[in-house]
Amino acid sequence: MEFVESLLRPPIGFGHRGARAHAPENTLESFRLALKLGATGLESDAWVTADGVVVLDHDGVARVRGRRRRIAELPREALPSHIPSIAELYDACGTDFELSLDVKDPAALAATLGAASEAGATERLWLCHPDWELVATWREAAGGARLVDSTRLRKMRLGPERRAADLAAAGIDAVNLHWTDWTLGLATLFHRFERYAFGWDAQQPRALAAVLAMGVDGVYSDHVDRLVEAIEHQTS
């Protein structure tokens, strides 16, 4: 298969919720394992507790005493022990990786940036959200952190070229699409505007090979072993 070069060489291999296919998702065990398997990036979702601590969880809901409670309603100490804070992630794993966070609760933004800054990891932080116009308002506060428009091709009402131009004008660094949305031409289009192209939910070897061949700059996968093998093959 002929490969097209990405803007980032090699592309970032993001372990989705850590090494989700290999260990319980969004746990320190999962994050450590993803890095051990060769991931160069980690992915999770950022939520803020009632006392202002950013924690990593998928849906922002925790089971406490048999009840499902919103993380935003609970203090950090009330959460189950398997839910890590972003500070605990950095303590356990260091900072030698890219960290992609879906900031599903925008109230978590300031504390997320604060934790990354304290760890000296701001330059390797990618902040994602499906509302690119909201993300654009984060540009000044984000400093050296990267901003990501997480969306689908069908939601670009004015077309991808207009979206690429809007992202460039707003200082949003990357667009993250489901891997099936990407084509060689689409990746080339966003690269022309110097925006990074990320692909998510690439799980099978054929999917990983296909999306990497299109020149994307980062891929998210549950199967970190397959992800690492595909990137190594693409860059060898």
QUINOR-V436455 format. One record per backbone hydrogen bond with DSSP energy under -1.0 kcal/mol. NH is the residue of the N-H (numbers start at 1). CO is the residue of the C=O. Records with the same first field share a line. If there is no record, write none. Layout:
NH=CO / CO
This chain:
4=213
12=217
14=219
15=41
16=221
18=15
20=16
21=222
22=19
23=19
26=17
31=27
32=28
33=29
34=30
35=31
36=32
37=33
39=34
40=13
41=13
42=98
43=15
44=100
46=102
47=55
49=53
50=74
52=49
55=47
56=84
57=45
62=69
64=67
67=64
69=62
71=60
73=70
74=71
78=75
79=76
83=80
86=54
89=85
90=86
91=87
92=88
93=89
94=90
97=95
98=40
99=124
100=42
101=126
102=44
103=128
104=102
105=46
108=105
109=106
112=108
113=109
114=110
115=111
116=112
117=113
118=114
119=115
120=117
121=116
124=121
125=122
126=99
127=146
128=101
129=148
135=131
136=132
137=134
138=135
139=136
142=138
145=142
146=125
148=127
149=174
150=129
151=176
155=152
156=153
157=155
159=156
163=159
164=160
165=161
166=162
167=163
168=164
169=165
170=166
172=167
174=147
175=196
176=149
177=198
179=200
181=178
187=183
188=184
189=185
190=186
191=187
192=188
194=191
195=190
196=173
198=175
199=218
200=177
202=220
208=204
209=205
210=206
211=207
212=208
213=209
215=212
216=211
217=197
218=197
219=12
220=199
221=14
224=222
227=223
228=224
229=225
230=226
231=227
232=228
233=229
234=230
235=231
